[in-house]
Amino acid sequence: MITFTSFASGSRGNLYTAATANTKILLDCGISKNKLMSCIKLSEIDGCFVSHEHQDHCKSVAEVIKRGIPTYMTAGTADALGIDKNKVEIIHPGTQIRVSDDVSMIPFATHHDAREPCGCILQDTDGDALLYATDTYFLDDIVNGLTTICIECNHSYEILKRRIWSGANKKLLNRITHSHLALETLLEWLIECDLSRCREIYLLHMSDDNGDADGFRKTVEKVTGVPTIIC
């Protein structure tokens, strides 16, 4: 069984873990080294997945690499960070890799204003499958059989429209719609997926100004019938 834990979520920093009985993986490490070490015992971490090069997702990556933790990222992310590719595990969207004896990873491309961003699906030997996707304004493929979905739900188009009417920065809001996932887009994707095995949905990276935590949670639960948690 794969369990998901959120320690930080949002534009100020992102840190999550996915864990089985034998393996624990960091999903992004976008908080300071001191905060990271107050949340996590790095000696217990078996790998770190970095979704892209923005600091709120990779701020402590140098410390993670320094500790000898296998760190997974695309070549584009490594280049953007100026990291020696020999010091990390380069991943390729669509190519499955083995992270540990009981966990494999399938990276997939995401869509954000970054060099080569990606999400991932983690699978364990018990048949669990966890999807992690953040900082993407849409997903290319429908994914069936997931047991846990950890996915961005940053804003809604209705809230953005109201903010434009009230005089908010239109250029900034346009950037948000082309780099972060809207509630409406997420719902369209979820409706297409077979969620019959899904135990829980985690909503990540919600905007303080453009989101509605309780409203989004209730809407996703109503549409999917799956317990939904705000991170």
PLY file of the C-alpha trace (Angstrom):
ply
format ascii 1.0
element vertex 231
property float x
property float y
property float z
element edge 230
property int vertex1
property int vertex2
end_header
0.00 0.00 0.00
1.27 3.47 -0.90
0.51 6.28 1.54
0.82 10.00 0.78
1.79 12.75 3.24
1.87 16.49 2.64
4.29 18.72 4.58
4.11 21.87 2.44
2.00 22.80 -0.55
1.74 25.99 -2.55
3.81 28.75 -4.07
5.82 29.15 -0.85
7.11 25.59 -1.03
6.17 21.98 -1.78
7.22 18.84 0.08
5.42 15.50 0.06
6.24 11.85 0.62
4.92 8.63 -0.86
5.68 5.57 1.25
5.22 1.83 1.37
6.21 -0.40 4.29
9.75 -0.58 2.87
10.28 2.54 0.74
9.87 6.27 1.28
10.19 8.76 -1.58
10.24 12.55 -1.49
7.98 14.17 -4.03
9.66 17.54 -4.57
11.80 19.30 -1.97
10.89 22.96 -2.32
11.50 24.21 1.20
14.68 25.30 3.00
17.19 22.74 4.21
16.40 23.50 7.86
12.66 23.14 7.34
13.18 19.96 5.34
15.23 18.37 8.09
12.63 19.36 10.70
9.98 17.49 8.70
11.88 14.49 7.39
14.64 12.16 8.51
16.70 12.08 5.35
18.29 8.83 6.48
14.87 7.20 5.93
14.47 8.49 2.36
15.10 6.10 -0.53
14.67 8.55 -3.40
13.58 12.05 -4.38
11.48 12.97 -7.41
11.89 16.57 -8.64
9.09 17.73 -10.93
10.82 20.84 -12.33
13.35 23.54 -11.58
11.28 26.22 -9.85
12.52 26.87 -6.33
9.24 26.10 -4.62
9.76 22.52 -5.84
13.52 22.01 -5.58
14.97 24.46 -3.05
16.75 21.73 -1.06
17.77 19.49 -3.94
21.50 20.16 -3.40
21.23 18.88 0.17
19.30 15.81 -0.95
21.95 14.98 -3.55
24.74 15.67 -1.05
23.22 13.04 1.26
23.55 10.43 -1.47
19.80 10.05 -1.98
18.96 8.95 -5.55
17.34 12.01 -7.11
15.12 11.66 -10.17
14.58 14.45 -12.70
14.46 15.03 -16.43
17.52 16.14 -18.38
15.83 19.49 -18.96
15.35 20.03 -15.24
18.98 19.09 -14.54
20.15 21.54 -17.20
17.94 24.32 -15.86
19.37 23.78 -12.37
22.95 23.45 -13.58
23.26 20.01 -12.00
25.79 17.47 -13.23
23.68 14.72 -14.82
26.09 12.13 -13.46
24.97 13.06 -9.93
21.26 12.41 -10.51
19.02 9.79 -12.07
17.79 11.12 -15.41
14.24 10.05 -16.18
12.39 10.01 -19.49
8.62 10.48 -19.79
6.98 7.18 -20.66
9.92 5.03 -19.55
9.31 2.99 -16.39
12.15 2.65 -13.89
12.62 0.66 -10.70
13.06 2.86 -7.61
13.29 0.04 -5.04
12.42 -3.62 -4.67
8.76 -2.77 -4.20
8.25 0.54 -6.05
8.49 1.50 -9.73
8.03 4.92 -11.33
6.53 5.97 -14.65
7.29 9.65 -15.40
4.99 11.60 -17.72
5.25 15.02 -19.32
3.41 17.96 -17.78
2.79 21.48 -19.11
4.27 24.44 -17.24
6.63 27.34 -17.89
9.66 25.22 -17.10
12.35 23.44 -19.16
11.10 19.82 -19.07
8.58 19.39 -16.26
7.03 16.05 -15.42
4.77 14.19 -13.06
4.96 10.54 -12.10
2.97 7.44 -11.29
4.34 5.26 -8.50
3.34 1.59 -8.42
4.00 -0.95 -5.70
4.06 -4.73 -5.73
0.67 -4.88 -3.98
-1.06 -3.22 -6.93
-1.35 0.33 -5.60
-0.80 3.19 -8.04
-0.28 6.81 -6.95
-0.30 9.70 -9.43
1.58 12.91 -8.58
1.07 15.93 -10.83
1.69 19.55 -9.94
2.24 22.78 -11.86
0.59 21.74 -15.11
-2.37 23.33 -16.83
-3.58 20.07 -18.36
-2.83 16.35 -18.49
-2.30 14.57 -21.79
-3.65 11.13 -20.94
-6.50 9.51 -19.08
-5.16 7.17 -16.37
-7.25 4.30 -15.03
-6.77 2.08 -12.00
-5.22 4.69 -9.71
-5.60 4.14 -5.97
-4.39 7.61 -4.92
-4.43 10.86 -6.89
-2.25 13.75 -5.71
-2.87 16.58 -8.14
-2.78 20.33 -8.45
-6.03 22.27 -8.16
-4.75 25.82 -8.21
-7.68 28.02 -9.21
-11.03 28.17 -10.95
-11.87 30.13 -14.05
-14.89 31.63 -12.32
-12.75 33.10 -9.54
-10.23 34.44 -12.08
-13.05 36.12 -14.02
-14.31 37.82 -10.86
-10.80 39.02 -10.07
-10.36 40.46 -13.56
-13.65 42.31 -13.20
-12.42 43.72 -9.88
-9.22 45.04 -11.46
-6.66 42.29 -10.80
-3.54 42.02 -12.98
-4.86 40.45 -16.20
-1.38 39.51 -17.45
-0.62 37.61 -14.24
-3.95 35.80 -14.29
-3.40 34.83 -17.93
-0.02 33.34 -16.95
-1.75 31.31 -14.23
-4.22 29.78 -16.71
-1.31 28.65 -18.90
0.83 27.15 -16.15
-1.44 25.83 -13.39
-4.38 23.42 -13.27
-7.89 24.82 -12.96
-10.70 23.09 -11.07
-12.74 22.88 -14.26
-9.93 21.18 -16.20
-9.27 18.78 -13.33
-12.94 17.77 -13.17
-13.02 17.05 -16.90
-9.99 14.76 -16.49
-11.34 13.01 -13.40
-14.68 12.30 -15.08
-12.87 10.52 -17.91
-10.77 8.34 -15.57
-11.96 5.05 -14.11
-11.86 5.85 -10.38
-13.34 2.57 -9.16
-10.12 1.70 -7.26
-9.38 5.23 -6.03
-9.37 5.60 -2.24
-8.54 9.31 -1.97
-7.80 12.44 -3.94
-5.39 15.08 -2.63
-5.68 18.61 -4.03
-2.29 20.36 -4.14
-0.83 23.81 -4.75
-4.07 25.76 -4.27
-3.85 29.52 -4.67
-4.81 31.62 -1.65
-6.27 34.31 -3.92
-7.73 32.22 -6.73
-8.82 29.08 -4.92
-11.63 28.02 -2.58
-10.46 25.10 -0.48
-13.78 23.99 0.97
-15.69 24.66 -2.24
-13.17 22.79 -4.39
-13.12 19.82 -2.00
-16.90 19.52 -1.96
-17.11 19.82 -5.74
-14.50 17.13 -6.40
-16.10 14.78 -3.87
-19.56 15.34 -5.38
-18.36 14.69 -8.94
-16.13 11.70 -8.16
-17.58 10.14 -5.00
-14.00 9.84 -3.72
-12.89 11.28 -0.34
-10.93 14.46 -1.08
-8.27 16.16 1.05
-6.87 19.69 0.70
-3.10 20.00 1.12
0 1
1 2
2 3
3 4
4 5
5 6
6 7
7 8
8 9
9 10
10 11
11 12
12 13
13 14
14 15
15 16
16 17
17 18
18 19
19 20
20 21
21 22
22 23
23 24
24 25
25 26
26 27
27 28
28 29
29 30
30 31
31 32
32 33
33 34
34 35
35 36
36 37
37 38
38 39
39 40
40 41
41 42
42 43
43 44
44 45
45 46
46 47
47 48
48 49
49 50
50 51
51 52
52 53
53 54
54 55
55 56
56 57
57 58
58 59
59 60
60 61
61 62
62 63
63 64
64 65
65 66
66 67
67 68
68 69
69 70
70 71
71 72
72 73
73 74
74 75
75 76
76 77
77 78
78 79
79 80
80 81
81 82
82 83
83 84
84 85
85 86
86 87
87 88
88 89
89 90
90 91
91 92
92 93
93 94
94 95
95 96
96 97
97 98
98 99
99 100
100 101
101 102
102 103
103 104
104 105
105 106
106 107
107 108
108 109
109 110
110 111
111 112
112 113
113 114
114 115
115 116
116 117
117 118
118 119
119 120
120 121
121 122
122 123
123 124
124 125
125 126
126 127
127 128
128 129
129 130
130 131
131 132
132 133
133 134
134 135
135 136
136 137
137 138
138 139
139 140
140 141
141 142
142 143
143 144
144 145
145 146
146 147
147 148
148 149
149 150
150 151
151 152
152 153
153 154
154 155
155 156
156 157
157 158
158 159
159 160
160 161
161 162
162 163
163 164
164 165
165 166
166 167
167 168
168 169
169 170
170 171
171 172
172 173
173 174
174 175
175 176
176 177
177 178
178 179
179 180
180 181
181 182
182 183
183 184
184 185
185 186
186 187
187 188
188 189
189 190
190 191
191 192
192 193
193 194
194 195
195 196
196 197
197 198
198 199
199 200
200 201
201 202
202 203
203 204
204 205
205 206
206 207
207 208
208 209
209 210
210 211
211 212
212 213
213 214
214 215
215 216
216 217
217 218
218 219
219 220
220 221
221 222
222 223
223 224
224 225
225 226
226 227
227 228
228 229
229 230
